[in-house]
Amino acid sequence: MTPICVGIDVSKGKSTVSAYQWGDIVVMKPHDVPHTATALKELADSIKQFNGEVRIVMEHTGRYWLPVATVLYEAGLFVSAVNPNLISDFKDNKLRNIKNDKADSRKIARYGLKYWTDLVPYAPTDITRQKLLEFSRQLDSSNKLLTGLKNNLQAIVDATFPGVRKLITSRARDDGHIKWVDFVCTFYHCECIKKLSKKQFMIRYRSWCKRHGYLVAAKGADKIYAAAIEQVPTLPSDGDTRMLISGIAKQLTSVSVTVEIWRAKMKELAGTLQEYDCVMSMYGCGNTTGPQLIAEIGDITRFADRIVDGKKIKGKKTLVQFAGVAPGENQSGEYKQKSVAASKKGSPHLRKILFQVMSTYLRNSPADESVYQFLDRKRAEGKPYYVYMTAGANKFLRQYFAKVRDFLDKDSSGGNTTDDSVA
């Protein structure tokens, strides 16, 4: 049967669709299709009328492509969602650079014909993994907002009670409350403490800790009182200043509470997945990074060995490329560059989590862990920070792939496996 590729350039609210068959023959001229149930069903029905083997190709950018892929997949059609970098790098054998929706849909269709045998079929993600990924992305976004609010509050508090954050170093509780933030809501200015005697402040501080559920540390209270006496504030102790600090502190606490709720929910969702215990047993995978790794990597079985341009690409290499931590290569003639930057064309969210895991290795220095030994060796060789961090992330991902796949193979075979490729 004649191969026919349908190229879909997805955008918000609509998609531009065109179809070509081998020989650069137009089967369907570029036209727009709105993202409505009726229009997408009509598109699926019209594609089914083509006389040939049909494959549909689109870019997986953002979320706009998901309803299109879902409807076409459920209609029984072959759908492949391709990394947009691959489409961007595909030159389509043309020197003239045209950028519009119609040209993009034609380019995607020609890409599909060019790499017909390499197209990977789209398969919907199960609902638990979809939810986990959404929580992971929102957690990352909220953490950025939380950091900004902390810095903002710190800047204002430095004008009313400099150094108070260093005096109260407790981390966020499971309910999202942070001790130093709650503290400045009540003692928003060092004058609130200066006007009290030391004994009066100790009584009030104990009462405040009890009311908010914090432990009372006498030495810590002494340091706070001593520091307050010596501080020189630059904002007055009045209602306006209190309004500023309490407003930002309440906003910060609200975001922090939401972050902790989402963190707990991610742990709950990830705990229902088969590979959860295996992932959490790996060094560096904590209550946050473990579920986030599972969320961003997804089902490990989708990184299967495959043949590309006649060469076998192993699943672990595909995973490393997906994360964008694969080492680059620059060689021409007798010249070969020794150190080439990583591609960084994969998932930036996954790379961020991997760097957090690598930071845990460097901070705790677990001498018996092979990933840390590798990191330390590269660091001792004088490699730049980003070089050895990226190399460590690469090695960690390969171990993740091997351990999780081996665990799933054993679990599916009742504890036995004959696959020795993970060794």
C-alpha positions as CSV (number, residue, x, y, z in Angstrom):
1,M,0.0,0.0,0.0
2,T,1.2,3.5,-0.8
3,P,2.5,5.4,2.3
4,I,0.6,8.6,3.0
5,C,1.7,10.9,5.8
6,V,-0.7,13.5,7.4
7,G,1.2,16.4,8.9
8,I,-0.6,18.4,11.6
9,D,0.7,21.7,12.8
10,V,-1.0,22.2,16.1
11,S,-1.7,25.6,17.6
12,K,-4.2,27.0,20.2
13,G,-7.8,26.2,19.2
14,K,-7.0,24.9,15.7
15,S,-4.6,22.8,13.7
16,T,-3.4,23.1,10.1
17,V,-3.6,19.7,8.3
18,S,-2.0,18.5,5.0
19,A,-1.2,15.1,3.6
20,Y,1.4,13.8,1.1
21,Q,2.3,10.5,-0.4
22,W,5.6,9.3,-1.7
23,G,6.7,11.2,-4.8
24,D,5.7,14.5,-3.1
25,I,2.1,14.1,-4.3
26,V,-0.5,16.2,-2.5
27,V,-3.3,14.1,-1.1
28,M,-4.8,16.8,1.1
29,K,-4.1,20.5,0.7
30,P,-3.3,22.5,3.9
31,H,-6.5,23.6,5.7
32,D,-7.4,24.5,9.3
33,V,-9.4,22.2,11.6
34,P,-10.8,23.6,14.8
35,H,-10.3,21.6,18.0
36,T,-13.9,20.6,18.5
37,A,-15.2,17.1,18.8
38,T,-17.3,17.3,15.6
39,A,-14.4,18.8,13.5
40,L,-11.8,16.3,14.8
41,K,-14.2,13.4,14.1
42,E,-14.8,14.6,10.6
43,L,-11.0,14.9,10.1
44,A,-10.6,11.3,11.3
45,D,-13.3,10.1,8.9
46,S,-11.8,11.9,6.0
47,I,-8.3,10.4,6.7
48,K,-9.8,6.9,6.8
49,Q,-10.9,7.4,3.2
50,F,-7.3,7.6,1.9
51,N,-6.3,4.8,-0.3
52,G,-3.0,3.8,1.3
53,E,-1.1,3.2,4.6
54,V,-1.7,6.3,6.6
55,R,0.4,7.7,9.4
56,I,-0.3,11.0,11.2
57,V,2.6,13.1,12.5
58,M,2.5,16.1,14.9
59,E,4.7,17.9,17.3
60,H,4.2,17.4,21.0
61,T,4.4,21.0,22.1
62,G,2.5,22.3,25.2
63,R,-0.9,20.7,25.7
64,Y,-2.7,21.7,22.5
65,W,-1.8,18.5,20.6
66,L,-3.3,16.1,23.2
67,P,-7.0,16.3,22.2
68,V,-6.1,16.0,18.6
69,A,-3.9,13.0,19.2
70,T,-6.5,11.4,21.5
71,V,-9.4,11.7,19.0
72,L,-7.3,10.3,16.1
73,Y,-5.9,7.5,18.2
74,E,-9.3,6.5,19.4
75,A,-10.4,6.4,15.8
76,G,-7.9,3.6,15.2
77,L,-5.4,5.7,13.2
78,F,-1.6,5.6,13.6
79,V,-0.5,8.7,15.4
80,S,3.1,9.8,16.1
81,A,4.0,12.8,18.3
82,V,7.5,14.0,17.5
83,N,9.9,16.2,19.4
84,P,9.7,19.7,17.9
85,N,13.5,19.9,17.7
86,L,13.5,17.1,15.2
87,I,11.0,18.9,13.0
88,S,12.9,22.2,13.4
89,D,16.2,20.6,12.3
90,F,14.6,18.9,9.3
91,K,15.5,21.2,6.3
92,D,13.0,19.6,3.9
93,N,15.6,19.9,1.1
94,K,14.8,23.6,0.6
95,L,17.1,26.7,0.9
96,R,14.2,29.2,1.3
97,N,13.0,29.4,4.9
98,I,9.2,29.8,5.0
99,K,7.5,29.9,8.4
100,N,3.7,29.7,8.5
101,D,1.1,27.1,9.6
102,K,0.6,25.8,6.0
103,A,4.3,25.4,5.4
104,D,4.8,23.8,8.8
105,S,2.1,21.2,8.2
106,R,3.7,20.3,4.8
107,K,7.1,20.1,6.4
108,I,5.8,17.8,9.1
109,A,4.2,15.5,6.5
110,R,7.4,15.3,4.5
111,Y,9.3,14.6,7.7
112,G,7.0,11.7,8.3
113,L,7.6,10.3,4.8
114,K,11.3,10.7,5.2
115,Y,11.5,8.9,8.5
116,W,8.5,6.6,7.9
117,T,10.0,3.5,9.6
118,D,11.4,5.4,12.6
119,L,8.0,6.9,13.7
120,V,7.1,5.8,17.2
121,P,3.3,5.3,17.7
122,Y,1.6,7.5,20.2
123,A,0.1,5.7,23.2
124,P,-2.0,7.5,25.8
125,T,-0.6,7.9,29.3
126,D,-2.6,6.3,32.1
127,I,-4.6,8.8,34.2
128,T,-2.4,8.4,37.3
129,R,0.7,9.3,35.5
130,Q,-1.1,12.3,33.8
131,K,-2.1,13.6,37.2
132,L,1.3,13.0,38.7
133,L,3.0,14.9,35.9
134,E,0.6,17.9,36.2
135,F,1.2,18.0,40.0
136,S,4.9,17.9,39.3
137,R,4.8,20.8,36.9
138,Q,2.6,22.9,39.2
139,L,4.8,22.1,42.2
140,D,7.8,23.4,40.2
141,S,5.9,26.6,39.3
142,S,4.7,27.1,42.8
143,N,8.2,26.6,44.2
144,K,9.5,29.4,41.9
145,L,6.7,31.7,43.2
146,L,7.5,30.6,46.8
147,T,11.2,31.5,46.3
148,G,10.3,34.9,45.0
149,L,7.9,35.6,47.9
150,K,10.6,34.5,50.4
151,N,13.1,36.9,48.8
152,N,10.6,39.7,48.8
153,L,9.7,39.2,52.4
154,Q,13.3,38.9,53.4
155,A,14.1,42.3,51.7
156,I,11.4,44.1,53.6
157,V,12.1,42.4,56.9
158,D,15.8,43.4,56.6
159,A,14.5,47.0,56.9
160,T,12.6,46.2,60.1
161,F,14.4,43.4,61.8
162,P,17.7,42.6,60.0
163,G,19.1,39.1,60.4
164,V,15.9,37.5,61.9
165,R,15.8,34.8,59.2
166,K,19.3,33.6,60.2
167,L,18.2,33.4,63.8
168,I,15.2,31.2,63.0
169,T,16.3,28.5,60.6
170,S,13.5,25.9,60.8
171,R,12.3,24.4,57.5
172,A,8.7,24.3,56.4
173,R,6.4,21.9,58.4
174,D,4.2,19.3,56.7
175,D,1.3,21.8,57.0
176,G,3.3,24.4,55.0
177,H,3.9,26.8,57.9
178,I,7.5,28.3,58.2
179,K,8.6,29.4,61.7
180,W,10.4,32.6,60.7
181,V,7.5,33.7,58.5
182,D,5.0,33.2,61.3
183,F,7.4,34.9,63.7
184,V,7.6,38.1,61.6
185,C,3.8,38.2,61.3
186,T,3.7,38.8,65.1
187,F,7.1,40.4,65.8
188,Y,7.3,42.4,62.5
189,H,9.7,45.0,63.9
190,C,12.6,44.8,66.3
191,E,10.9,47.6,68.3
192,C,8.2,45.0,69.2
193,I,10.9,43.3,71.2
194,K,12.9,46.3,72.3
195,K,10.0,47.7,74.3
196,L,9.8,44.5,76.3
197,S,12.1,43.3,79.0
198,K,13.9,40.1,78.5
199,K,11.6,38.2,80.9
200,Q,8.5,39.7,79.2
201,F,9.8,38.7,75.8
202,M,10.6,35.1,77.0
203,I,7.0,34.7,78.3
204,R,5.5,36.1,75.1
205,Y,7.8,33.9,72.9
206,R,6.9,30.8,74.8
207,S,3.2,31.6,74.5
208,W,3.6,32.3,70.8
209,C,5.5,29.0,70.2
210,K,2.8,27.0,72.1
211,R,0.0,28.8,70.1
212,H,1.6,28.0,66.8
213,G,2.9,24.5,67.6
214,Y,6.6,25.2,67.6
215,L,9.3,24.0,70.0
216,V,10.6,26.5,72.5
217,A,14.4,26.9,72.5
218,A,15.6,29.1,75.4
219,K,19.0,29.7,73.7
220,G,17.3,30.7,70.5
221,A,15.0,33.2,72.3
222,D,18.1,34.7,74.0
223,K,19.7,35.2,70.6
224,I,16.6,36.8,69.1
225,Y,16.3,39.2,72.0
226,A,20.0,40.1,72.0
227,A,19.9,40.7,68.2
228,A,16.7,42.8,68.4
229,I,18.4,45.2,70.9
230,E,21.3,45.9,68.6
231,Q,19.5,46.3,65.3
232,V,19.1,49.6,63.5
233,P,15.8,49.5,61.4
234,T,15.2,51.7,58.4
235,L,11.4,51.4,58.3
236,P,9.2,52.8,61.2
237,S,7.2,50.6,63.5
238,D,3.7,51.6,62.4
239,G,0.5,50.2,60.8
240,D,1.8,50.6,57.2
241,T,4.9,48.6,57.8
242,R,2.9,45.9,59.6
243,M,0.4,45.7,56.7
244,L,3.3,45.2,54.2
245,I,4.9,42.4,56.1
246,S,1.8,40.6,57.2
247,G,0.3,40.8,53.7
248,I,3.4,39.2,52.1
249,A,3.8,36.7,54.9
250,K,0.2,35.5,54.6
251,Q,0.6,35.2,50.8
252,L,3.8,33.2,51.3
253,T,2.2,30.9,53.8
254,S,-0.7,30.3,51.5
255,V,1.6,29.2,48.7
256,S,3.7,27.1,51.1
257,V,0.6,25.3,52.4
258,T,-0.5,24.5,48.8
259,V,3.1,23.3,48.0
260,E,3.0,20.8,50.9
261,I,-0.5,19.6,50.0
262,W,0.7,18.9,46.4
263,R,3.9,17.3,47.6
264,A,1.9,14.9,49.8
265,K,-0.5,14.2,46.9
266,M,2.4,13.4,44.5
267,K,3.8,10.9,47.0
268,E,0.3,9.3,47.3
269,L,-0.1,9.1,43.5
270,A,3.4,7.8,42.9
271,G,3.0,5.2,45.7
272,T,0.3,3.5,43.6
273,L,2.7,2.9,40.7
274,Q,4.6,-0.3,40.3
275,E,8.1,1.1,40.3
276,Y,7.7,3.5,43.3
277,D,9.6,1.4,45.9
278,C,12.4,0.7,43.4
279,V,12.9,4.4,42.6
280,M,12.7,5.5,46.3
281,S,15.4,3.0,47.2
282,M,17.9,4.8,44.9
283,Y,20.2,7.3,46.6
284,G,19.1,10.9,46.2
285,C,15.4,10.1,45.6
286,G,13.6,11.8,48.4
287,N,9.9,12.5,49.1
288,T,10.0,15.3,46.4
289,T,12.6,14.2,43.9
290,G,11.5,10.6,43.8
291,P,7.9,11.2,42.7
292,Q,9.0,14.0,40.4
293,L,11.5,11.6,38.6
294,I,8.7,9.1,38.2
295,A,6.4,11.9,36.9
296,E,8.8,13.3,34.3
297,I,10.3,10.0,33.1
298,G,6.9,8.3,32.9
299,D,6.5,4.7,32.0
300,I,10.1,3.3,31.5
301,T,8.8,0.7,29.0
302,R,8.3,3.5,26.4
303,F,12.0,3.8,26.1
304,A,12.4,0.5,24.3
305,D,15.3,-0.5,22.1
306,R,14.6,0.5,18.5
307,I,16.3,0.7,15.1
308,V,17.0,4.1,13.6
309,D,18.7,4.4,10.2
310,G,19.8,0.8,10.4
311,K,21.4,1.2,13.8
312,K,20.1,-0.1,17.1
313,I,19.4,2.6,19.7
314,K,19.2,1.2,23.2
315,G,16.4,2.3,25.5
316,K,18.9,3.8,28.1
317,K,20.3,6.1,25.4
318,T,16.8,7.2,24.4
319,L,16.1,8.1,28.0
320,V,19.4,10.1,28.2
321,Q,18.5,11.9,25.0
322,F,15.0,12.6,26.3
323,A,16.6,14.3,29.3
324,G,19.0,16.3,27.2
325,V,22.1,15.2,29.1
326,A,23.7,13.2,26.3
327,P,27.2,14.4,25.5
328,G,27.6,16.2,22.1
329,E,30.1,15.4,19.4
330,N,32.0,17.7,17.1
331,Q,34.4,16.1,14.7
332,S,35.6,17.0,11.2
333,G,38.5,15.5,9.3
334,E,41.4,15.1,11.7
335,Y,39.8,17.5,14.2
336,K,37.8,16.1,17.1
337,Q,36.7,18.2,20.0
338,K,37.4,16.6,23.4
339,S,34.6,18.2,25.4
340,V,31.3,19.1,23.8
341,A,28.3,20.5,25.6
342,A,25.2,18.4,26.1
343,S,22.4,18.8,23.7
344,K,19.9,20.3,26.3
345,K,17.1,19.5,23.7
346,G,15.3,17.2,26.1
347,S,13.1,17.9,29.1
348,P,14.3,20.9,31.1
349,H,12.0,19.8,34.0
350,L,13.8,16.4,34.2
351,R,17.2,18.0,34.0
352,K,16.4,20.3,36.9
353,I,15.4,17.4,39.0
354,L,18.5,15.5,38.0
355,F,20.7,18.4,39.1
356,Q,18.9,18.5,42.5
357,V,19.7,14.8,42.9
358,M,23.3,15.4,41.9
359,S,23.4,18.3,44.5
360,T,22.3,15.8,47.1
361,Y,25.2,13.5,46.2
362,L,27.7,16.3,46.4
363,R,26.3,17.7,49.7
364,N,26.3,14.3,51.5
365,S,29.3,12.7,49.8
366,P,28.2,9.0,50.0
367,A,31.5,7.3,49.4
368,D,30.0,3.9,48.7
369,E,27.7,5.2,45.9
370,S,29.0,4.7,42.3
371,V,27.4,7.9,41.0
372,Y,29.2,9.9,43.7
373,Q,32.5,8.2,43.0
374,F,32.1,9.1,39.3
375,L,31.2,12.7,40.2
376,D,34.1,13.0,42.5
377,R,36.5,11.5,40.0
378,K,35.4,14.0,37.3
379,R,35.7,16.9,39.8
380,A,39.2,15.8,40.7
381,E,40.1,15.8,37.0
382,G,39.4,19.5,37.0
383,K,36.2,19.3,34.9
384,P,33.9,22.3,35.1
385,Y,30.9,22.2,37.4
386,Y,28.3,21.8,34.7
387,V,30.4,19.1,32.9
388,Y,30.6,16.8,35.9
389,M,27.1,17.5,37.0
390,T,25.7,16.6,33.5
391,A,27.9,13.5,33.3
392,G,26.7,12.4,36.8
393,A,23.1,13.0,35.7
394,N,23.8,10.8,32.6
395,K,25.2,8.0,34.8
396,F,22.3,8.2,37.3
397,L,19.7,8.0,34.5
398,R,21.4,4.9,33.1
399,Q,21.2,3.3,36.5
400,Y,17.6,4.4,36.9
401,F,16.7,2.8,33.6
402,A,18.5,-0.5,34.4
403,K,17.2,-0.9,38.0
404,V,13.6,0.0,37.2
405,R,13.4,-2.1,34.0
406,D,15.0,-5.0,35.9
407,F,12.5,-4.6,38.7
408,L,9.6,-4.5,36.3
409,D,10.9,-7.6,34.4
410,K,11.2,-9.6,37.6
411,D,7.8,-8.5,38.9
412,S,6.1,-9.5,35.6
413,S,7.9,-12.8,35.5
414,G,7.2,-13.7,39.1
415,G,10.7,-12.9,40.3
416,N,12.7,-14.4,37.4
417,T,14.3,-12.6,34.5
418,T,16.4,-13.8,31.6
419,D,17.2,-10.3,30.3
420,D,20.9,-9.7,31.1
421,S,21.1,-6.4,29.2
422,V,20.6,-4.4,32.4
423,A,23.8,-5.6,34.0
